[in-house]
C-alpha cells in the first residue's frame, strides 16, 4: 500500500492526471470508499486547475496529448455525475465548457447533444435508454457517449 501511495503522491505533485487514471484499478483494490472519494476528488481538482489554465490562456485541449485527454475525461465524468444526479443546469454548463475546450470535433458535437438533453430536462436514464446507442458506445472505445439513436427535438 505504501508503494501505491508514493506513486499517487508523485503523480499528484506533478499534476499528472493520466498517471492517476493508470493507478485507478490498484486504488480500487487497495483503498476504502472514503479514500477512493478523495482520490477522485484530487483528479477532479487537477482537471479543474488545467481547465482554468486553458481558459485563461485561450488554449484548446488536444485529445492526442495524454494529459489533455485525461483532463477532458475527468471533466466529462464530473459533468455526467451532475447529469445523473439530476443537476441538469450544472451539467449543461459543464458540457458547454468542455465541448468548447477540445480540438476534437466529434467530442465537441457529442457535448452539444449532451447539453441539448440537459437543456430539454431529459432525465439521464431516459437520455441513455432513448437517445444513446449503447452498443456503438461500447464498441467505439471512447471515454464519452458519442453515438446516438435519434436527435433530441
C-alpha positions in Angstrom: 0.0 0.0 0.0 2.8 2.4 0.8 4.3 1.9 -2.7 0.9 2.8 -4.3 0.6 5.8 -2.0 4.0 7.0 -3.1 3.1 6.6 -6.8 -0.1 8.5 -6.2 1.6 11.3 -4.3 4.2 11.7 -7.1 1.5 11.9 -9.8 -0.5 14.4 -7.7 2.5 16.6 -7.1 3.4 16.6 -10.8 -0.3 17.3 -11.8 -0.2 14.0 -13.8 -3.9 13.1 -14.2 -3.1 10.4 -16.7 -0.9 8.5 -14.2 -3.7 8.8 -11.6 -6.0 7.1 -14.1 -3.4 4.4 -14.7 -3.3 3.7 -11.0 -7.1 3.7 -10.7 -7.5 -0.1 -10.7 -4.9 -0.5 -7.9 -6.6 2.2 -5.9 -9.9 0.4 -6.1 -8.3 -2.8 -4.9 -6.5 -1.1 -2.0 -8.5 1.8 -0.7 -11.7 2.1 1.2 -14.7 4.1 -0.1 -13.7 7.4 1.7 -10.1 7.2 0.4 -11.4 6.5 -3.1 -13.7 9.5 -3.0 -10.6 11.6 -2.0 -8.7 10.0 -4.8 -11.3 11.0 -7.4 -11.7 14.5 -5.8 -7.9 15.0 -6.4 -8.2 14.0 -10.0 -11.1 16.5 -10.4 -9.1 19.3 -8.7 -6.2 18.8 -11.1 -8.6 18.7 -14.1 -10.3 21.9 -12.9 -6.9 23.6 -12.5 -6.0 22.6 -16.0 -9.4 23.8 -17.2 -8.8 27.2 -15.6 -5.3 27.5 -17.1 -6.6 26.6 -20.6 -9.4 29.1 -20.3 -7.1 31.9 -19.0 -4.6 31.2 -21.8 -7.3 30.8 -24.5 -6.0 27.3 -25.3 -7.9 24.3 -26.5 -7.1 20.7 -25.4 -5.8 18.1 -27.8 -7.1 14.6 -27.3 -3.8 13.2 -28.7 -1.9 14.7 -25.7 -2.3 12.3 -22.8 -2.8 15.0 -20.1 -5.3 16.8 -22.2 -7.1 13.5 -22.8 -7.2 12.7 -19.1 -8.3 16.2 -18.3 -11.3 16.1 -20.7 -12.1 12.6 -19.3 -12.2 13.9 -15.7 -14.3 16.9 -16.6 -16.7 14.8 -18.7 -17.1 12.3 -15.8 -17.8 15.3 -13.5 -20.5 16.6 -15.9 -22.0 13.1 -16.1 -22.1 12.9 -12.3 -24.1 16.1 -12.3 -26.4 15.0 -15.0 -27.1 11.6 -13.5 -27.8 13.3 -10.1 -30.4 15.5 -11.7 -28.4 18.7 -11.7 -29.2 19.4 -15.4 -28.4 23.1 -15.2 -24.9 22.5 -13.9 -24.3 19.6 -16.2 -25.4 21.7 -19.2 -22.9 24.4 -18.3 -20.1 21.8 -17.9 -20.9 20.2 -21.2 -20.9 23.6 -22.9 -17.5 24.5 -21.5 -15.8 21.2 -22.2 -17.3 21.0 -25.6 -15.7 24.3 -26.5 -12.4 23.3 -24.8 -11.5 20.4 -27.1 -9.9 20.5 -30.5 -11.7 17.2 -31.3 -14.8 17.9 -33.3 -16.6 14.6 -32.7 -16.2 15.2 -28.9 -17.5 18.7 -29.3 -20.5 17.6 -31.2 -21.3 14.9 -28.6 -21.1 17.5 -25.9 -23.6 19.7 -27.8 -26.0 16.7 -27.8 -25.5 16.2 -24.0 -26.1 19.9 -23.4 -29.3 19.8 -25.5 -30.5 16.9 -23.5 -29.9 18.7 -20.2 -31.5 21.9 -21.5 -34.5 19.9 -22.5 -34.6 18.5 -19.0 -34.5 14.9 -20.2 -33.7 12.7 -17.2 -30.3 10.9 -17.5 -31.8 7.4 -17.6 -34.2 8.5 -20.4 -31.3 10.0 -22.3 -29.4 6.7 -22.0 -32.4 4.5 -22.9 -34.0 6.5 -25.7 -31.2 8.5 -27.3 -27.9 6.7 -26.8 -26.8 3.8 -29.0 -25.1 1.9 -26.2 -23.8 -0.9 -28.5 -22.0 1.6 -30.6 -20.7 3.4 -27.5 -19.3 0.2 -26.0 -17.7 -0.8 -29.3 -16.5 2.7 -30.0 -13.9 2.6 -27.3 -14.2 6.2 -26.3 -14.5 7.6 -22.7 -17.6 9.5 -23.6 -21.0 8.9 -25.1 -20.7 9.8 -28.8 -23.2 7.6 -30.6 -26.9 8.3 -30.6 -30.1 6.6 -31.9 -32.0 9.8 -32.7 -31.9 13.5 -32.4 -33.2 15.4 -29.4 -36.1 17.6 -30.5 
